[in-house]
Amino acid sequence: MNNLSSIMISVQVAKNIIHNTLLPRRKGILPISEASGFVTADEIFASVDIPNFAQSSMDGYAIRFEDRDQPLRIVGEMAAGSSRTLKIKKGEATRIFTGAPLPDCADTVVMQEKVRVENGILVVLDQKISVGLNVRPRGSEIKSGVSAMDSDTYLSPATIGFLAGIGCIEVPVFLPPRVALILTGNELQSPGQPLEFGQVYEANSFQLTAALKKTGIQNIDIYTAEDHPELLYNVLQKALMENDVVLLNGGVSVGDYDFVTQAAEKCKIKQQFHKIRQKPGKPLFFGTKDEKLVFGLPGNPSSSLTCFYEYVLPALEKCMGLRNSLTETTAIVTNDYIKPPGFTHFLKGFYDHGKVMPLHAQESYRLHSFAQANCFIVLDENSMGCQTGEEVKVHLLPV
């Protein structure tokens, strides 16, 4: 291993540093219509019994169980949504529909297919009838004052439906961190504009914004900074004042025009690490200031997105109480790949039914293969590559 790699840290050490860093968590209240995909920040309690009346679970006839073996006179009917009350006496039954409240004194519902009705008289034909059959008791879903949902619960469509069904209109959640994206590089040109000699189209803001929004972070402050230390310092200062997480893109290497580390030091950001034994994305920077997180991502698009998925995304999801969506598994590789030891390689790959194929164009400046990838093949720093048919570690991307 050369001197350059000896001053770098390993992938796992870098991940441990981020994981063990105090991450910002903001609590807030969202309308239930906007809470899907977030995580509850506090325990939620039911405010009423649900259902708040004994309710029929099907169309049929409400009876007193003790009257099941005698002819019953049908009195009235109860439909779902009925707010009137009805009481049946001994020897009586009421026509009832799914979701309707039971009449007073009724305790059982007989399916309409298991009765005979003639001239307003009901005969029960169900020989297996039991008390309480086809009745949803009051509070059978949940009782008033009981815990309905723990904190740190992911708000899936089903949990949203459950909370709405018990009358919740607002939900305490972990809010997304406020994220700033700072683009550096005098060579960048906006898509749609003509390229001058020496320019490249700027893609990182588009791919990183898309990845952030997929995580549930919708409001992203985007800044641009020319390759000048004072200008970058001013932009970084402003981004830190207004955001919880800052992603600097480009300028994190050791070239004459790479000023991220200088600006970070001037802003009193504590450097946690800079440079990892990995490809792509070797010059990744991570620092903290109070509870604010600062990531310096490489400017090459493939390196930038790789570092986002492997390091930034888990940190953001932790801030939001979410599980890491970068899923780890193993697969059988379909092609050979040779690498020297010393660096962990994240190869863009395509995973399908337990097999994984390394894609073409693995260079850090190329996105063509990334656009087709759904995973990384992870070859650790001691590995010399992989051979066809070998089992390899895979990180499935949240694409």
C-alpha positions as CSV (number, residue, x, y, z in Angstrom):
1,M,0.0,0.0,0.0
2,N,1.4,3.4,-1.0
3,N,1.8,6.5,1.2
4,L,-1.3,8.1,-0.2
5,S,-3.6,5.1,0.7
6,S,-2.0,4.8,4.2
7,I,-3.4,8.2,5.3
8,M,-6.9,7.2,4.2
9,I,-9.4,5.4,6.3
10,S,-11.4,2.3,5.4
11,V,-15.0,2.3,4.2
12,Q,-16.2,0.7,7.5
13,V,-14.4,3.2,9.7
14,A,-15.9,6.0,7.7
15,K,-19.4,4.6,8.1
16,N,-18.8,4.0,11.8
17,I,-17.8,7.6,12.3
18,I,-21.0,8.9,10.6
19,H,-23.2,6.4,12.4
20,N,-21.8,7.4,15.8
21,T,-22.0,11.1,15.1
22,L,-24.9,13.0,16.9
23,L,-27.3,13.6,14.1
24,P,-29.9,16.4,14.0
25,R,-33.5,15.3,14.6
26,R,-36.3,17.8,14.3
27,K,-39.8,17.0,15.5
28,G,-42.9,18.5,14.0
29,I,-46.6,17.9,13.4
30,L,-48.0,17.1,10.0
31,P,-51.5,16.7,8.7
32,I,-52.3,13.0,8.3
33,S,-52.7,13.6,4.5
34,E,-49.0,14.7,4.3
35,A,-47.5,12.2,6.8
36,S,-47.1,9.1,4.6
37,G,-43.5,8.0,4.4
38,F,-42.4,9.7,7.6
39,V,-41.8,8.2,11.1
40,T,-43.7,8.9,14.3
41,A,-41.8,11.0,16.7
42,D,-44.0,10.3,19.7
43,E,-46.5,7.7,20.9
44,I,-50.0,8.2,19.7
45,F,-53.1,7.4,21.9
46,A,-56.7,6.8,20.9
47,S,-59.1,9.5,21.9
48,V,-62.3,7.5,21.5
49,D,-63.4,3.9,21.4
50,I,-63.3,2.5,17.8
51,P,-65.9,1.5,16.8
52,N,-67.8,3.6,19.4
53,F,-70.9,1.4,19.2
54,A,-71.6,-2.3,18.8
55,Q,-71.6,-2.8,15.0
56,S,-72.9,-5.4,12.6
57,S,-70.2,-7.0,10.4
58,M,-72.6,-8.1,7.7
59,D,-76.1,-7.9,6.3
60,G,-78.6,-10.0,8.2
61,Y,-80.8,-9.8,11.3
62,A,-80.0,-8.6,14.8
63,I,-81.4,-10.8,17.5
64,R,-81.2,-11.6,21.2
65,F,-79.1,-14.8,21.3
66,E,-81.5,-16.3,23.9
67,D,-84.3,-16.0,21.3
68,R,-82.6,-18.0,18.6
69,D,-84.8,-21.1,18.7
70,Q,-88.2,-19.3,18.4
71,P,-90.0,-17.4,15.7
72,L,-89.1,-13.7,15.8
73,R,-91.2,-10.7,14.7
74,I,-89.2,-8.3,12.5
75,V,-89.3,-4.7,13.8
76,G,-87.7,-1.9,11.8
77,E,-84.2,-1.9,10.2
78,M,-80.8,-0.4,10.9
79,A,-78.6,0.9,8.1
80,A,-74.9,2.0,8.2
81,G,-74.8,5.6,9.3
82,S,-78.1,5.5,11.1
83,S,-78.0,7.8,14.1
84,R,-81.4,6.7,15.6
85,T,-81.6,4.2,18.4
86,L,-83.8,1.1,18.4
87,K,-84.6,-1.4,21.1
88,I,-85.8,-4.9,20.5
89,K,-87.9,-6.9,23.0
90,K,-88.1,-10.6,23.7
91,G,-89.2,-12.4,20.5
92,E,-88.2,-9.6,18.2
93,A,-85.5,-9.1,15.5
94,T,-84.4,-6.2,13.4
95,R,-83.2,-6.1,9.8
96,I,-79.6,-4.8,9.8
97,F,-76.9,-4.0,7.3
98,T,-73.1,-4.1,7.4
99,G,-71.6,-1.3,9.6
100,A,-74.9,-0.4,11.2
101,P,-75.3,-0.1,15.0
102,L,-76.9,-2.9,16.8
103,P,-80.3,-2.2,18.4
104,D,-80.4,-2.1,22.2
105,C,-80.7,-5.5,23.8
106,A,-79.5,-7.3,20.6
107,D,-76.2,-9.2,20.9
108,T,-76.0,-11.4,17.8
109,V,-76.4,-11.0,14.0
110,V,-77.6,-13.9,11.8
111,M,-76.5,-13.9,8.2
112,Q,-79.4,-13.2,5.8
113,E,-78.6,-16.4,4.0
114,K,-79.2,-18.4,7.2
115,V,-82.8,-17.4,8.0
116,R,-86.3,-17.9,6.6
117,V,-88.7,-15.0,6.5
118,E,-92.4,-15.3,6.0
119,N,-95.0,-12.7,6.6
120,G,-92.7,-10.6,8.8
121,I,-91.7,-13.6,10.9
122,L,-88.0,-14.7,11.1
123,V,-86.8,-18.3,11.7
124,V,-83.1,-18.8,12.4
125,L,-81.7,-21.7,10.4
126,D,-78.1,-21.5,11.5
127,Q,-77.4,-24.4,13.9
128,K,-73.9,-23.2,14.7
129,I,-74.9,-19.7,15.8
130,S,-73.0,-18.4,18.8
131,V,-73.5,-15.4,21.0
132,G,-71.9,-12.3,19.6
133,L,-71.7,-13.8,16.1
134,N,-71.1,-11.2,13.4
135,V,-70.9,-8.3,15.9
136,R,-68.0,-5.9,16.2
137,P,-68.0,-4.9,19.9
138,R,-67.6,-1.4,20.9
139,G,-63.8,-0.6,21.2
140,S,-62.8,-3.9,19.5
141,E,-60.4,-2.0,17.2
142,I,-59.1,0.2,20.0
143,K,-60.2,1.6,23.4
144,S,-60.1,5.2,24.3
145,G,-56.8,6.2,26.0
146,V,-54.9,3.1,24.8
147,S,-51.7,3.4,22.9
148,A,-52.5,3.3,19.2
149,M,-49.0,3.6,17.8
150,D,-45.5,3.5,19.2
151,S,-42.9,6.2,18.4
152,D,-40.5,5.4,15.7
153,T,-43.2,3.7,13.6
154,Y,-43.0,4.1,9.8
155,L,-46.1,5.7,8.4
156,S,-47.1,3.3,5.6
157,P,-50.4,3.6,3.8
158,A,-51.9,1.0,6.2
159,T,-50.7,3.0,9.3
160,I,-52.1,6.2,7.8
161,G,-55.4,4.4,7.2
162,F,-55.4,3.1,10.8
163,L,-54.7,6.5,12.3
164,A,-57.4,8.1,10.1
165,G,-59.8,5.4,11.2
166,I,-59.3,6.2,14.8
167,G,-59.9,9.9,14.2
168,C,-56.3,11.3,14.0
169,I,-56.0,14.4,11.9
170,E,-52.4,15.3,12.8
171,V,-49.3,13.2,13.4
172,P,-46.1,13.9,15.3
173,V,-43.2,13.0,13.0
174,F,-39.4,13.4,12.6
175,L,-39.2,16.2,10.0
176,P,-36.7,15.9,7.1
177,P,-33.5,17.8,7.8
178,R,-33.0,21.0,5.9
179,V,-30.5,20.3,3.2
180,A,-28.3,22.6,1.1
181,L,-26.5,21.6,-2.0
182,I,-23.5,23.7,-3.0
183,L,-22.2,23.3,-6.5
184,T,-18.6,24.2,-7.3
185,G,-16.7,24.2,-10.5
186,N,-16.1,26.9,-13.1
187,E,-16.4,24.3,-15.9
188,L,-20.0,23.6,-15.2
189,Q,-22.7,24.6,-17.7
190,S,-26.5,24.3,-17.3
191,P,-28.2,21.7,-19.6
192,G,-29.8,23.3,-22.5
193,Q,-27.1,25.9,-22.9
194,P,-24.4,25.6,-25.6
195,L,-21.1,24.0,-24.4
196,E,-18.0,26.1,-24.7
197,F,-14.6,24.5,-25.0
198,G,-13.6,23.2,-21.6
199,Q,-17.2,23.1,-20.2
200,V,-19.3,20.1,-19.1
201,Y,-23.0,19.9,-18.4
202,E,-23.8,20.0,-14.7
203,A,-25.6,16.8,-13.7
204,N,-25.0,16.5,-10.0
205,S,-27.7,18.9,-8.8
206,F,-30.3,17.0,-10.8
207,Q,-29.3,13.5,-9.7
208,L,-28.8,14.5,-6.0
209,T,-32.0,16.5,-5.9
210,A,-33.9,13.5,-7.3
211,A,-32.3,11.2,-4.8
212,L,-33.1,13.6,-1.9
213,K,-36.7,13.9,-2.9
214,K,-37.1,10.2,-3.1
215,T,-36.0,10.1,0.5
216,G,-38.8,12.5,1.4
217,I,-36.7,15.7,1.4
218,Q,-38.6,18.1,-0.8
219,N,-37.2,21.5,0.0
220,I,-33.5,21.7,-1.0
221,D,-31.5,25.0,-1.1
222,I,-29.2,25.0,-4.1
223,Y,-26.2,27.3,-4.2
224,T,-23.4,27.8,-6.7
225,A,-19.9,28.9,-5.8
226,E,-17.0,29.7,-8.2
227,D,-13.7,28.1,-7.6
228,H,-12.4,30.8,-5.2
229,P,-11.8,30.3,-1.5
230,E,-13.4,33.4,-0.2
231,L,-16.5,33.0,-2.4
232,L,-16.9,29.4,-1.3
233,Y,-16.5,30.4,2.3
234,N,-19.3,33.0,2.1
235,V,-21.7,30.5,0.4
236,L,-20.8,27.8,3.0
237,Q,-21.4,30.2,5.9
238,K,-24.9,31.1,4.5
239,A,-25.8,27.4,3.9
240,L,-24.8,26.4,7.4
241,M,-26.9,29.2,9.0
242,E,-30.0,28.0,7.1
243,N,-29.7,24.2,7.0
244,D,-29.0,21.1,9.0
245,V,-27.1,19.2,6.3
246,V,-24.8,20.7,3.7
247,L,-23.6,18.8,0.6
248,L,-20.7,20.4,-1.2
249,N,-20.2,19.0,-4.6
250,G,-16.8,19.1,-6.2
251,G,-13.6,20.8,-4.9
252,V,-12.8,18.1,-2.3
253,S,-9.6,16.7,-3.8
254,V,-6.1,18.2,-3.5
255,G,-5.8,20.3,-6.7
256,D,-5.0,23.9,-6.9
257,Y,-8.7,24.8,-7.3
258,D,-10.1,22.5,-4.7
259,F,-11.0,24.7,-1.8
260,V,-13.6,22.8,0.2
261,T,-11.3,21.8,3.1
262,Q,-10.0,25.4,3.4
263,A,-13.6,26.8,3.5
264,A,-14.7,24.2,6.0
265,E,-11.8,25.0,8.3
266,K,-12.5,28.7,8.1
267,C,-16.2,28.0,8.9
268,K,-15.0,26.1,12.0
269,I,-16.3,22.8,10.7
270,K,-14.6,19.9,12.6
271,Q,-13.2,17.5,10.0
272,Q,-14.1,13.9,10.9
273,F,-12.4,12.4,7.9
274,H,-11.2,13.3,4.4
275,K,-10.4,10.5,1.9
276,I,-11.4,6.9,2.0
277,R,-9.8,3.8,0.6
278,Q,-12.4,3.3,-2.0
279,K,-13.2,3.7,-5.7
280,P,-15.0,5.6,-6.9
281,G,-15.2,8.5,-4.4
282,K,-11.9,8.5,-2.7
283,P,-11.7,12.2,-1.6
284,L,-15.0,12.1,0.4
285,F,-15.0,14.8,3.2
286,F,-17.2,14.6,6.3
287,G,-17.3,17.2,9.0
288,T,-19.6,18.6,11.8
289,K,-20.4,21.9,13.3
290,D,-22.5,21.7,16.4
291,E,-25.3,19.4,15.2
292,K,-24.9,20.3,11.5
293,L,-23.4,17.7,9.1
294,V,-21.2,18.7,6.1
295,F,-20.4,16.3,3.3
296,G,-17.9,17.1,0.6
297,L,-18.8,14.9,-2.4
298,P,-16.5,14.4,-5.3
299,G,-17.4,16.3,-8.5
300,N,-17.4,13.4,-10.8
301,P,-21.0,12.4,-11.2
302,S,-20.6,8.6,-10.6
303,S,-18.4,9.2,-7.6
304,S,-20.8,11.8,-6.2
305,L,-23.9,9.5,-6.5
306,T,-22.0,6.5,-5.1
307,C,-20.9,8.5,-2.0
308,F,-24.4,9.8,-1.6
309,Y,-25.9,6.3,-1.5
310,E,-23.2,4.8,0.7
311,Y,-22.7,7.6,3.2
312,V,-25.1,10.5,2.9
313,L,-28.4,8.6,2.5
314,P,-28.0,6.5,5.7
315,A,-27.2,9.6,7.7
316,L,-30.3,11.4,6.3
317,E,-32.5,8.4,6.9
318,K,-31.2,8.2,10.5
319,C,-32.1,11.9,11.0
320,M,-35.7,11.0,9.9
321,G,-35.9,7.9,11.9
322,L,-36.0,5.7,8.8
323,R,-34.4,2.4,8.2
324,N,-31.4,2.3,5.8
325,S,-32.9,1.8,2.4
326,L,-29.5,0.6,1.0
327,T,-30.2,-3.2,1.4
328,E,-27.4,-5.6,1.7
329,T,-27.5,-9.1,0.2
330,T,-25.3,-11.6,-1.7
331,A,-25.5,-12.8,-5.3
332,I,-23.7,-14.9,-7.9
333,V,-21.6,-12.7,-10.2
334,T,-21.9,-13.4,-13.9
335,N,-18.6,-11.9,-15.1
336,D,-15.0,-11.7,-14.0
337,Y,-13.7,-8.5,-12.6
338,I,-10.0,-7.9,-11.7
339,K,-8.8,-5.3,-9.2
340,P,-5.7,-4.7,-7.2
341,P,-5.9,-4.9,-3.4
342,G,-5.8,-1.7,-1.3
343,F,-9.2,-0.1,-2.1
344,T,-12.8,-1.1,-1.7
345,H,-14.5,-1.0,-5.1
346,F,-18.2,-0.2,-5.6
347,L,-19.0,-1.6,-9.0
348,K,-22.2,-0.5,-10.7
349,G,-24.2,-3.7,-11.3
350,F,-27.5,-5.1,-12.3
351,Y,-29.1,-7.6,-9.8
352,D,-31.8,-10.1,-10.9
353,H,-33.0,-13.2,-9.0
354,G,-29.9,-13.9,-7.1
355,K,-27.4,-13.1,-9.9
356,V,-25.5,-9.9,-10.5
357,M,-23.8,-8.6,-13.6
358,P,-21.0,-5.9,-13.4
359,L,-21.9,-3.2,-15.9
360,H,-19.7,-1.5,-18.4
361,A,-18.2,2.0,-18.0
362,Q,-17.1,1.9,-14.3
363,E,-15.1,5.1,-14.6
364,S,-16.0,7.8,-12.1
365,Y,-17.0,10.4,-14.7
366,R,-19.4,8.1,-16.5
367,L,-23.1,7.8,-15.6
368,H,-24.3,5.7,-18.5
369,S,-23.9,2.4,-16.6
370,F,-25.2,4.0,-13.4
371,A,-28.4,4.8,-15.3
372,Q,-28.9,1.1,-15.8
373,A,-27.7,-0.1,-12.4
374,N,-29.8,-1.2,-9.5
375,C,-27.0,-2.2,-7.2
376,F,-23.4,-1.9,-6.2
377,I,-21.1,-5.0,-6.2
378,V,-18.9,-4.4,-3.2
379,L,-15.4,-5.8,-3.4
380,D,-13.5,-5.0,-0.2
381,E,-10.0,-3.6,-0.1
382,N,-8.3,-7.0,0.4
383,S,-10.1,-8.5,-2.6
384,M,-8.3,-9.0,-5.9
385,G,-11.6,-9.1,-7.8
386,C,-14.2,-11.8,-8.5
387,Q,-14.7,-14.6,-10.9
388,T,-17.8,-15.8,-12.7
389,G,-19.9,-18.0,-10.4
390,E,-18.5,-16.6,-7.2
391,E,-20.7,-15.2,-4.4
392,V,-20.2,-11.5,-3.9
393,K,-21.6,-8.8,-1.6
394,V,-24.3,-6.6,-3.1
395,H,-25.9,-3.3,-2.0
396,L,-29.3,-3.0,-3.6
397,L,-30.0,0.7,-4.5
398,P,-33.4,2.3,-3.6
399,V,-34.2,3.0,-7.3
